[in-house]
Amino acid sequence: MTTQKRVLAVIMGGGRGTRLHPLTLERCKPAVPLAGKYRLVDIPISNCLNSDINRMFLLTQFQTASLHRHVQSTYHFDPFGGGFVDILAAEQTERGSDWYQGTADAVRRNLLHFRAYPHDLVLILSGDQLYRMDFRKIINEHIARGADVTIATVPFPVSKVEGLGLTQVNDDLSIARFVEKPKDPAVIEGLALSPALQATLQSKSTEKHCLASMGIYVFNRQVLAEALENTMTDFGKEVIPGLLGRKKLYAHIFEGYWEDIGTVKAFFDANLALAQPLPPFNFFVGGAPIYTQDRYLPASKLNKCAIDHVVIGDGSILTDSSLHHCVLGIRSFIGEGSSLEDTIVMGSDYYETPEQLAANVSKGRPHLGVGRNCRIKGAIIDKNTRIGDGCVLIADGKPDGTFAGGLVIIRDGVLVVPKNAVLPPGTTV
């Protein structure tokens, strides 16, 4: 069987996304905008398509409307290839009516849907990570080793593994032990790669490395079914450690860029890194594109602007403004005299018609986007927001909490203006 026919991909859409709040106030995690024109879900889907895997299930349960719209308008497959991206939201059944209780519980409840398609392997992916990976490599290793489960891992220096789930491996990459987020230096030292494996890494650092789980797993079909014949709810913490010593578990070492975008700060940093001259994650790669919705927008228009290290999405209009180290989404509007630094503007879902603009002006509502003479630094301006003239939004040193009557939220040290918010002229934080 080809890769297409023997593998099903399952993308975990996540829970409530509380660590990404307020970006998840009106959307689920996979639908959060990324890099000016994409959404987080585009990353695992594109990696699958570039790896010759075209049958994907997306498991989610919270705020799925925008995710449905994006997937349905973006991923169209010809009727002869058998490809699909099928969204499976939590549903009431005769067996239960509660929410998914975790990653393993979500997959367990949907095994009956997977059985309708011929497959030998199940590839389980996270929906909130930024990376580019050819899954054929981990699948081929899995088959060649006769593994029951293969776990994708990324090497980290021992000085930077705090908060990560670590895997101890033998020289043949069979897994010997799991340790969840160790803090004891002696324990971490014991998990380090052997000198023989350390020598195989692309990194030439002399510091010892450990293998951290990426939350990406390849399961044999029958092994997955057996592993879920219980009430365990989480793969990383319960199911896979429970298979140790009973099944053949191996690690796959991935040495490319990988970032878990699980928090507002991680999201903020990963996005702004894309504005660097040589970003750690490069969208400009031929042969392995990241796909997204084709919106047929006009080219962006810049009038007398000072631009330095900025990513600008299609259909944007910037007038006599200054931007340094920013990422602007589609249909972004920046008024004259405004200054933005270290800021993400997600843009808008639509353009205002002249009639809508006149009606909003008559009601005292600002134009979509950022108004005139605003100063914004260290911020995320979510979609469809209206920032009035003369607003000052600066996160520097301010504590987490709500500001401007609840219209502005600071989380992880990042100032966030939530989706659809309207900030009156002169608002200062």
N, C-alpha and C positions, 0 to 999 in steps of 0.2 A: 504494500500500500504506500502511496505517496504521503508526504507530510500533510498535505491538505486533507487526505481521507482518513488518516490514522489519528489526528490530533484534534481535540476540542479545546478551545481557550475559554476560561472563565475569569472574568474581570470583576473584582470586588469593588462595589460602588461605595462601600463604607457606611458607617452609621450616621448619627446626627451631625457629624463634623463639628463638634463643639470646640475643638482646638483651632478651627479655622473661622469661628464666629468673629465678626459679623459678616464675613464673606459668604457664609452659608445660611444667612437669614432667609433668603428666598430661593435657594438652589441647593442641590446636593453637591458633594465634593467633586465628582467627576465633571460637573458642569461649570466649575469656576474658570473664568477666562484666564488665558496664559499667553504671554509673549506677544501681546498686541492683537492677535487675530485667531488664536487657537483656544481650545479648552483642554483641561487636564485629561479628559477621556481620550483625546486624539492621540496621546502618546502611546498607551498600550495597544490601541487599535492599529495605529500605523506600524508599530513594531511587529505586530502579528502579520499584517498584510505584506510587509517587507520580508517576512520569514516564510512566506508561502502558506500561511495559516489564514483561512478565510471563513471559519465557522466560530463565532464568538457569542458567548452569553454574558450579559452585563447585569449583575445582581445589585439591586438597590432598593431603597424603601422610603426615603425622605425627599420631599420637594423635587419630584422627578419631572415636572412639566417641561422645564427648559431643556433638560437632558433628552427627553423624548423628541422635542422639536429639532434639536441639533443633530441627533443620530439619524432621524428619519429623513432630514433634508440633506444629509452629507453622504451617507454610506449606501450607495445603490449598487447592486450586484446583478450581473447578467443571469438569465434563467438557466444557463447551462453549466455554470461553475459550482452551483450549490452553496454559494457564500451567503452569509447573513451576519448581522449584529442584532441579537434578540435581547430586549430588555426584560428581565424577570424581576418584577417588584414583589415585595412580600404580599401575600394574599391569604384570605381566609379559606380554610379547607375543612373537611370533615375531621381532620386530625388536630386542628388547632387554629386559633385566630390571633395569636400574638405576633410581635415583630420578630425578625431575625435576631437571635441572641448573640451572634458572633459570626466570624468568617466560616467556621466549620458548620455551624447550624444552617447558614444560608445555603451552602453547597448541599448539605444533607437533604434539605427540603426540595431541592430542584433536581435531584438525581433522576427522578422519573422523566423529566424533560430531556435530559441528556441521553437517556436510553433509546430515544427515537432515532438517533443518528449513529451510524457505524463509526466506531473509534476504538483505538487501543490505549491511547494516552490522554490524560487531562492536564492541561497547562493552566495553573492558577496564578493570576496576576493581581497586583494592586492597582487601584485606579487613581492614586495620588502621588505618583513618582515621576521624576524627569530623568530620562535616560534613553539611549539608543542601543538596542541589543538585537542581534540575530539569534532568534530562538532555536534555529536549526542546530547550532553548536551544542547547546545544552541537551537537546533532544537526541542528537547523535551520540553524545557521551553516555546518556542514560541507556540507550539501546546497546551500545558496545560493551558496557560494564555489566549488563544484565541486572540493572538496578530496579528496585521496587519504587523508590522515591529518590529524586535528585533535587537538591536545594541550591538555588543560586546564591552565591556569597560574593562579597566584595572585601578585599583586603584593606585593613585600616592599621596605621601605626598604633602600637600599644598605648601611646600617650593620648590617643584621640578616640578611644572606644567606649568612653563613659556613656551610659544610656542605650547601648546597643545590645542586641541578643547575639551572643558569640557561639561559634561552633569549633570544637576541637576535632582535627582530622588526622588520620594516619597518612603515611607517605603515598598510598594509593588513592587518597582523597575519600576513603570510606570514613564515615562519621563515627567518632568515639564518644563524644559528649556534647551536651548543650548546656549553656549557662546564660540565664536571662539577666542582662544588665549588671554584670559584676562590678564591684567597687574595690575589692581587696586587690592590691597590686600583685600579691603572690598568686592569687587565682588567675588574674589576667596573664601573668608571666607563664603560667602553666598551660594556657590555651594558645600560646604563640605557635606559629608555624615552625616546623623543623628546619634546620639549615638547608636541607635538600630542597624542600618546597620553597623556602624563602629565596633560594637562588633562581628559581624559575620565574619569579615575578618580573614584570616589566620595570617596576620601580627599582631604582638603584640605591635607594635609601638603605643605610646600614642599620636603621632602627628595626627591631623585631615587629612583625605584623601578626594580627589576628584576623580571622574570617568572620565577618558580620553577615547575618542573614538579610537578604533583600526582600523577603516576603514573596518570592517567586518559586513555585514548586512544580515539578513534573511528577505525576502519579501514574502508575499502571492502573488501568481501569478497575480491575478487580480489587487491587490493593486499596484504592480509594473507597470503594464500597464497603470493604471490610473495616477500614479504619474509622468509618462513620457509623458503625453499628453500636452506638453508645449515646451518651448525652453530652459529650464534650462539645464546647462551643467555639473554641479557638484553635486554629492550626498551629501557630507558632508556639503557644504556651502549653498546649495540651496534646493535641492529636499527634504531631510529629515526634515530640519527645517520648510519647507513649509507644511509638513504633521502634524505638532504639533497642537493639538486641533481638528483635523479633522479625524485622524485615531488613533488606539490603538498602541502607541509606548512604548516599554519596553526595559530595559537594561539587558544585561547578564554580570555578573562580572566574569572576567577571572583573576586568580591570579598566573599564571605561568610566566616564562620568556618570554618577548616580546620586540623586538627591531625593530624599523623602520629604515631600511638601505637605507635611501634616500640621504645621502651625502657621500663624500669620507671619511671624518673623522669617520662617523658612521660605514661605511663598514670596515675601517681599525681597529677600536677598537673592533667591534664584532668578526672579524676574529681572531685577536691576543688573545682575551679572551679565545678562544677555546684551546689555548696552556697551559692554567693554569691547575694545578693539579685537581681542581674541577671546571670546567668551568660552567658558569651560564646556558649555553645551552649544554645539554649532548647528543651527538650522540650515546653514548653507552647505549641504552635503548632497552631491549628486548620487542618484541610485538608491537612496534610502530616505525619501521625503517624509515629512510629517504632514499628513493630510488634514484638511478641515473643510468647512463649508465654503463653497464658491459663491460669493455674494454679488459679483459683478459690480463692484463699487468703482467710482472714478479714482484717479490718482490723487494723492494728497496735495494740498495747496499751501505754500508757505509764503507769507508776505513780510519782508523786512524783519526776519527773525534771526536771533543768535542761537545757534544749535551746537551742542557739544556732547557727544556720546549719547545719542538719543535714537530709540527705535520708534518708528511712526507707522501706525496701521493705516490701511487704505481708507480713502474717503474723508480724511481729516482736513481741517482748516485752521491754520495758525496765523495770527496777525500781530506783527510788531511785538513779539514776545521773546523772552529769554528762557531757554531750557538747558539744564545741565544734568546729565546722568538720569535720564527719564525713559519710561516706556509708555507709549501712547497707543491705545486700542483703536479699533475702527470707529470712524465717524466722530473722532475727538474734535472738540472746538475749544480753542484757547484765545481769549480776548486780548486786545492790544494793551500793552504796558504790563502784562502779567509776567511773573518770574517763578519758575518751577525748578526745584532741585531735589534729586533723590526721590522722585515721585513716580507713581504708577497711576495713569489715568486710563480706565477701562473703556471709555468711549460711550457710544450710545447704540441702541438697537434700531433707531430710526432717525430720519431727518424731520424737523418740524416744517410743515407747510407755511407759506406766508400767512394764511388765515389762522393757523394754530399759534404762530408767533405773535400775531396782533392780539389774539384773545388772551394769551398769557401775559403780554405786556400790560393789557388793560386791567388785569387782576394783580399786577405787581409781582408776577412770577419771573424769575431770571430766565435767560436763554439756557437751553441745554448745554452743558459743558461748564467751562471755567470762564467767568466774566472778566471785565477789564480791571487792571491795576491790582491784581491779587498776588499774594506771596504765599507759596506753598512749599514746604520742605519736609521730607521724611514721611510721606503720606501715600495712602492708596485711595484714589477717588473711584468709587465703584460705578457701575453702569447707570446711565440715564439720570445722573445727578445734575442739579442746577446750583452752581456756585455763584452767588451774587457779586456785583462789583465791589472791589475794595476789601475782600475777605483776606484774613491772615491766618493760615493754618500751618503751624510749625510744631513738630513733635518733640524737639530737642529737650531732653531732661524731664519731660512731664510724666507724672505717674499714670499707670493704667487706670482707666475709668471712663465715665461719660462726661461730655462737655457740651456747651452750647445748647442747653436744654434737652440733652439726649440725642441731638442731631449728629454729634461727632463722638466716636469711640476711639480710645487709645488702647491697643492690645499688643503685648509683647514689645512695647516701646514704639509701635508704629501707629500713626494717626490714620484712622479709617473713616471715610464718609460713606455710609452704607448706600446700597442700591436705591434709586428713586428719591433720595433725600433732596430737600430744597433748603439751601442756606441763604438767609436774607442778606442783602448787601451789608458790608461792614462787619460781618461775623468774625470774631477774633478768638483763637485758641492758642 
